[in-house]
Amino acid sequence: MSHLLFVETTGLGVQAIEYAKKAGHTVTYLHCPQYEFTAPPELRDRARELADHTAAFADPADDEGVLAALRDSGADAGTVDAALSTLSYCAQAAANLAEAIGARGTPADAVAAARDKGRCRAVLEEHAIPSLDFEVVTTLAQALVAADRIGYPVIVKPVLGIGKAVTSITRSPTELEAHFALADAARADLEQGMASQLDERFIVEALAHGDLYSVEVAADGETCVPLVCVGRKVGLDNPVLELGCTVPSGLPADQERELGDYAVRVCRALGLDLGVFHVEVMHTEAGFRLIEVNPRLTGGALPDSINAVADRDIFALLVDLHLGTGEPLRPLRLEAAASHTFLAAAENCTAPADLSPDWFDAFLPGLHSGWARVTAGQSLPRMTVNFDSFGMVRAVSSDLAIADAVCAETRHAVGEALGIPLMTENPSKMFTPQPAGDPAVAPPS
């Protein structure tokens, strides 16, 4: 059996630890108090209970501190076979630690290149991979010059940002000035673990018009394949905000193969050669264009939506990849269609004072799964970043359109039950979604 080291985890990522333990592996789990907000307490407790060795570290940017936590855990660094993280904020720390102790892991320089949006786009340019026009800036004056050259509208976001925090679509110099004027306040409103990842750099980028998709790309050190292509739901009034996913993507087969191939080219160019990587891509009239690369397995609710319809557990695949075990890499085979939608407030509001503690239970019979954390009289802030949701609904069907419709209808019904306006998604697509049983939606091979 092997020894696997997790440097932090998402809530759903605890399933990877569970799989590793069931397979008989030794698990060391290093956790950071800055990221308590990323998962319910019971799941973080579960990760610590499952692990053979645990310890805390204060700052993922402090490589010596993370290494010291490994020593404090009681684990023998010399026995660790692989190190990884399922949490974006700690992907770099895991890669750095793997290199420091000589364990298998995603190359640290590749993780750094993927996380740095400016460096990532420069790599794509070097490899002649179609990308968006951009510039990296540190001041408003530089941003105004960049936007004038690129042409409005532009999107402005932190070079190291995650979850669309401190991100704006700007259509004029006035709006660009407003972004910079409010940036410090927006940073101050973030959780410490999010804010500490940012520096003074922003990327000013051409705004891509089209439909948003993502691809989970897997690499085992030799082979690199698109595991699954996913349709992304975005806000009707603010397309920067992501409101859910569909599995499969709904694209015709030829377009889905092209999307998968594009994502693989991006990962290879960056040197992401071991792990599962989340690649977000916009389908524009000019073709597929990269939005961002996250050098770890997708977060949010998507892993469970994939597992609901795929022929292989994606967390098991992640563990096996890092340990060099399991079956040869191939795209996942989808046996049905899944759709999930996040529940988020469209404006600051308050839940009803007489809301029953079990109010959400009435919606569960019509769903595959779902949850909501809203109590009577609770204040619900409007959605401003991708983490601002209070619930999620998921539907599974043989028909993608039916699964999608169930989610949309349930979201509307939840809003009615709470008496508050919820974020709605943009239903328009360049291509009509394909039924899940149609060969056109088979994953690329």
C-alpha positions in Angstrom: 0.0 0.0 0.0 1.0 3.6 -0.5 1.2 6.8 1.6 -0.8 9.8 0.2 -0.5 13.4 1.5 -3.3 15.8 1.2 -2.5 19.5 1.7 -6.0 20.8 2.5 -9.3 19.6 0.9 -12.6 20.8 -0.3 -15.7 19.4 1.4 -16.4 17.0 -1.5 -12.7 16.2 -1.7 -13.0 14.3 1.6 -14.3 11.6 -0.7 -10.8 11.2 -2.1 -9.5 10.6 1.4 -12.3 8.1 2.1 -11.4 6.2 -1.1 -7.7 6.2 -0.2 -8.4 4.8 3.2 -10.8 2.1 1.9 -8.0 1.1 -0.6 -5.7 0.5 2.4 -3.4 3.5 1.9 -1.9 5.6 4.6 -3.2 9.2 4.6 -1.6 12.3 6.0 -3.8 15.4 6.1 -2.4 18.9 6.6 -5.0 21.6 7.2 -5.0 25.4 7.5 -7.3 27.4 9.8 -7.6 30.1 7.0 -9.8 27.8 5.0 -12.3 26.6 7.6 -14.9 28.6 5.6 -14.5 26.3 2.5 -16.4 23.3 3.9 -18.9 22.5 6.7 -17.3 21.7 10.0 -18.5 18.1 9.9 -16.6 17.4 6.7 -13.4 19.0 7.9 -13.7 16.9 11.1 -14.3 13.8 8.9 -11.1 14.5 7.0 -9.1 14.7 10.3 -10.8 11.5 11.6 -10.0 9.5 8.5 -6.3 10.5 8.3 -3.5 8.5 10.0 -1.5 11.7 10.6 -2.8 15.3 10.8 -1.3 18.7 11.6 -2.1 22.4 10.9 -0.1 25.0 9.1 -0.7 28.7 9.2 0.1 29.9 5.6 0.1 28.0 2.3 2.7 30.4 1.0 5.2 29.5 3.7 6.8 26.4 2.3 8.9 25.9 5.4 5.8 26.1 7.6 4.0 23.5 5.5 7.0 21.2 5.7 7.2 21.7 9.4 3.5 20.7 9.7 4.3 17.5 7.9 7.0 16.8 10.5 4.6 17.7 13.3 2.0 15.3 12.0 4.3 12.4 13.0 4.4 11.1 9.4 7.7 10.0 7.9 8.2 12.3 4.9 10.4 9.6 3.3 7.5 7.3 3.0 5.1 9.7 1.2 4.5 8.5 -2.3 2.4 11.4 -3.6 1.1 14.8 -2.4 -1.9 16.8 -3.7 -4.6 19.2 -2.8 -8.2 19.4 -3.9 -8.5 23.0 -2.7 -7.4 25.7 -5.1 -5.8 27.9 -2.5 -3.3 25.1 -1.6 -2.5 23.6 -5.0 0.8 25.4 -5.1 1.7 24.4 -1.5 1.0 20.7 -2.3 3.1 20.9 -5.5 6.0 22.6 -3.7 5.9 20.1 -0.9 5.9 17.2 -3.3 9.0 18.5 -4.9 10.7 19.2 -1.6 10.2 15.6 -0.3 10.7 13.8 -3.6 7.1 12.6 -3.9 4.8 12.4 -6.9 2.8 15.5 -7.6 1.9 18.1 -10.2 5.1 20.0 -11.2 5.3 23.1 -9.1 6.3 25.4 -12.0 3.3 24.2 -14.0 1.0 25.0 -11.1 2.5 28.5 -10.8 2.1 29.1 -14.6 -1.5 27.9 -14.5 -2.5 30.0 -11.5 -0.9 33.2 -12.8 -3.4 34.3 -15.5 -0.9 36.6 -17.3 1.9 34.0 -17.4 -0.7 31.4 -18.5 -1.7 33.5 -21.5 1.9 34.2 -22.4 2.5 30.4 -22.5 -0.4 30.0 -24.8 1.0 32.7 -27.1 4.4 30.9 -27.1 2.7 27.7 -28.2 0.4 29.3 -30.8 -2.7 28.3 -28.9 -5.6 30.7 -29.7 -6.2 33.0 -26.7 -7.6 36.3 -25.7 -5.8 39.6 -25.9 -4.6 40.8 -22.5 -2.2 42.9 -20.5 -1.0 42.6 -16.8 -1.2 45.9 -14.9 -0.7 47.2 -11.4 -2.2 50.7 -11.7 -5.3 52.4 -13.1 -3.2 54.4 -15.5 -1.8 51.2 -17.0 -5.2 49.6 -17.1 -6.7 52.5 -19.0 -3.9 52.3 -21.6 -4.4 48.5 -21.9 -8.2 48.8 -22.2 -7.9 51.5 -24.9 -5.6 49.2 -26.9 -7.6 46.0 -26.4 -11.0 47.8 -26.9 -14.0 47.9 -24.6 -15.6 46.0 -23.1 -12.8 44.3 -21.1 -12.8 42.1 -18.0 -10.6 43.0 -15.2 -9.6 40.4 -12.6 -6.8 39.6 -10.1 -3.9 37.8 -11.8 -4.1 35.2 -8.9 -7.8 35.5 -8.3 -10.2 32.6 -7.7 -14.0 32.5 -7.7 -14.5 35.7 -9.7 -13.5 37.8 -6.6 -12.7 41.5 -7.3 -13.6 40.9 -11.0 -15.5 43.4 -13.2 -16.7 43.7 -16.7 -16.0 47.3 -17.7 -17.4 49.0 -20.7 -15.9 52.5 -20.4 -13.0 54.3 -18.7 -15.4 55.5 -16.0 -16.3 51.9 -15.2 -12.7 50.9 -15.2 -11.9 53.7 -12.8 -14.7 52.5 -10.5 -13.3 49.0 -10.5 -9.9 50.3 -9.2 -11.6 52.7 -6.7 -13.6 49.8 -5.2 -10.9 47.1 -5.4 -9.4 47.6 -1.9 -12.8 47.5 -0.3 -13.8 44.4 -2.3 -10.5 42.8 -1.1 -11.3 43.7 2.5 -14.7 42.0 2.3 -13.1 38.6 1.3 -12.2 35.9 3.7 -8.6 36.1 4.9 -7.7 32.9 3.0 -9.0 34.4 -0.3 -7.5 37.9 0.2 -4.1 36.6 1.2 -3.7 34.9 -2.2 -4.0 38.2 -4.1 -1.2 40.6 -5.0 -1.3 44.1 -6.7 -1.6 42.7 -10.2 -4.7 42.7 -12.4 -5.2 41.2 -15.8 -7.1 43.4 -18.3 -8.5 41.0 -20.9 -10.7 41.1 -24.0 -14.3 40.1 -23.0 -15.1 36.8 -24.6 -18.6 36.6 -25.9 -20.2 33.1 -26.2 -21.0 30.1 -24.1 -18.9 29.0 -21.1 -17.8 25.3 -20.8 -15.2 23.5 -18.7 -13.2 20.3 -19.2 -11.7 18.0 -16.6 -8.4 17.0 -18.0 -6.4 14.1 -16.6 -2.7 13.4 -17.0 -0.7 10.4 -15.6 2.8 11.6 -16.5 2.6 10.3 -20.1 -1.0 10.4 -21.3 -3.3 13.4 -21.2 -7.0 13.1 -21.9 -10.2 15.1 -21.5 -12.2 13.2 -18.9 -15.5 15.0 -19.4 -16.8 18.2 -21.0 -19.3 20.3 -19.0 -21.8 23.1 -19.8 -21.6 26.0 -17.4 -24.6 28.1 -16.3 -23.9 31.9 -15.9 -25.9 34.8 -14.6 -28.4 36.5 -16.8 -27.5 40.0 -15.6 -23.9 39.3 -14.7 -22.2 36.6 -16.9 -19.1 36.6 -14.7 -21.0 34.7 -12.0 -21.4 31.0 -12.4 -24.7 29.4 -11.3 -24.3 25.7 -12.1 -23.3 23.0 -14.6 -24.6 20.4 -16.9 -23.0 17.0 -17.6 -22.6 16.4 -20.5 -21.9 19.8 -22.1 -24.8 19.7 -24.6 -22.4 20.4 -27.5 -22.6 18.4 -30.7 -20.0 15.6 -30.8 -17.6 17.4 -33.2 -17.6 20.6 -31.1 -17.1 18.6 -27.9 -14.1 16.8 -29.3 -12.7 20.2 -30.4 -13.3 21.5 -26.9 -11.6 18.5 -25.3 -8.6 18.7 -27.6 -8.2 22.5 -26.9 -8.2 21.9 -23.2 -5.6 19.1 -23.5 -3.3 21.4 -25.6 -3.5 24.1 -22.9 -2.5 21.6 -20.1 0.3 20.2 -22.1 1.7 23.7 -22.9 1.6 24.6 -19.2 3.4 21.3 -18.3 0.4 20.0 -16.2 1.4 16.3 -16.6 0.1 14.7 -13.4 -3.3 15.1 -11.8 -6.8 16.3 -12.8 -7.2 19.9 -13.9 -10.2 22.2 -14.4 -10.0 24.2 -17.6 -12.7 26.8 -18.3 -13.2 27.7 -21.9 -15.5 30.2 -23.8 -17.0 29.0 -27.1 -16.9 32.1 -29.2 -17.7 32.8 -32.8 -13.9 32.7 -33.5 -13.6 29.3 -31.7 -12.7 28.1 -28.2 -10.8 30.6 -26.0 -9.3 29.9 -22.6 -10.9 31.7 -19.6 -8.7 30.1 -16.9 -7.0 26.9 -15.7 -7.3 25.7 -12.2 -4.4 23.2 -11.5 -6.6 20.8 -9.5 -9.8 18.9 -9.8 -12.9 21.0 -10.1 -14.5 22.2 -6.9 -18.1 23.2 -6.0 -20.8 20.7 -6.7 -19.5 19.5 -10.0 -17.6 16.4 -8.8 -20.8 14.9 -7.4 -22.7 15.7 -10.6 -20.1 13.9 -12.7 -20.1 10.9 -10.3 -23.9 10.8 -10.5 -23.8 9.9 -14.2 -20.2 8.6 -15.0 -19.0 5.1 -15.1 -16.0 5.8 -12.8 -15.7 7.8 -9.5 -13.6 10.9 -10.2 -12.1 11.0 -6.7 -10.9 7.4 -7.0 -9.4 8.3 -10.4 -7.6 11.2 -8.8 -6.0 9.1 -6.1 -5.1 6.3 -8.5 -3.4 8.8 -10.9 -1.2 10.2 -8.1 -0.2 6.8 -7.0 0.4 5.4 -10.5 -2.3 2.7 -10.1 -5.7 2.0 -11.6 -6.8 1.4 -15.2 -5.3 3.3 -18.2 -6.6 6.8 -18.7 -9.6 7.3 -20.9 -12.6 9.7 -21.1 -15.4 8.9 -18.7 -18.5 7.2 -20.1 -21.7 9.0 -19.2 -24.8 6.9 -18.5 -27.3 9.8 -18.1 -27.4 13.6 -17.8 -27.0 15.7 -14.6 -27.7 19.3 -14.0 -27.2 21.4 -10.9 -28.0 24.9 -10.0 -26.8 27.1 -7.1 -29.4 29.0 -5.1 -28.2 32.6 -4.5 -29.9 35.9 -3.7 -30.1 38.5 -6.5 -30.2 41.3 -3.9 -29.7 41.7 -0.1 -32.7 40.2 1.6 -33.9 38.3 4.7 -35.5 34.9 5.0 -39.1 34.8 6.4 -39.2 35.0 10.2 -41.6 32.1 10.3 -39.6 29.8 8.1 -39.9 26.1 9.2 -36.6 24.4 10.0 -37.4 21.6 7.5 -38.7 23.9 4.8 -36.4 22.6 2.1 -37.4 18.9 2.6 -40.5 19.5 0.4 -38.3 20.0 -2.6 -36.1 16.9 -2.3 -38.6 14.3 -3.7 -38.3 15.8 -7.2 -34.5 16.0 -7.1 -31.6 13.7 -7.3 -30.0 15.6 -4.4 -29.7 19.1 -3.0 -29.3 21.2 0.1 -30.0 24.7 1.5 -28.7 26.4 4.6 -31.3 29.1 5.4 -32.9 29.6 8.7 -35.8 31.8 9.8 -34.9 35.5 9.7 -31.4 34.9 8.2 -29.9 37.7 6.2 -29.0 36.6 2.7 -26.4 38.8 0.9 -26.7 39.3 -2.9 -24.4 37.1 -4.9 -21.1 39.0 -5.8 -18.7 36.1 -6.1 -19.1 32.4 -6.9 -19.1 31.4 -3.3 -22.2 33.4 -2.4 -24.7 30.6 -2.6 -27.0 29.3 0.2 -28.0 26.1 -1.5 -27.9 23.8 -4.5 -30.3 21.6 -6.4 -29.4 18.7 -8.7 -31.5 16.6 -11.2 -30.6 13.5 -13.2 -32.4 12.3 -16.2 -31.8 10.4 -19.5 -32.6 13.7 -21.2 -30.3 16.7 -20.5 -33.1 19.2 -21.2 -35.4 17.5 -18.6 -32.7 17.6 -15.9 -32.0 21.3 -16.7 -35.7 22.1 -16.6 -36.2 20.4 -13.2 -33.4 22.6 -11.8 -34.8 25.8 -13.2 -38.3 25.0 -11.9 -37.0 24.1 -8.5 -35.0 27.3 -8.2 -38.1 29.3 -9.1 -40.1 27.4 -6.5 -37.5 28.0 -3.8 -37.6 31.7 -4.5 -41.4 31.7 -4.2 -41.2 29.8 -1.0 -38.7 32.2 0.5 -40.3 35.2 -1.0 -37.0 36.5 -2.2 -35.5 37.1 -5.7 -32.9 34.5 -6.8 -30.2 34.8 -9.3 -31.3 33.5 -12.7 -29.2 32.1 -15.5 -28.8 33.0 -19.1 -30.7 30.3 -21.0 -29.4 31.2 -24.5 -26.8 29.0 -26.1 -25.0 29.1 -29.5 -26.0 25.4 -29.9 -29.1 23.6 -28.9 -28.4 21.1 -26.1 -28.4 17.5 -27.2 -30.4 14.8 -25.5 -28.2 12.7 -23.2 -29.0 9.5 -25.1 -27.8 11.0 -28.4 -24.4 9.7 -29.5 -23.5 13.4 -30.2 -22.8 13.9 -26.5 -20.5 11.0 -26.0 -17.3 12.2 -24.3 -14.4 12.9 -26.8 -12.2 9.8 -27.4 
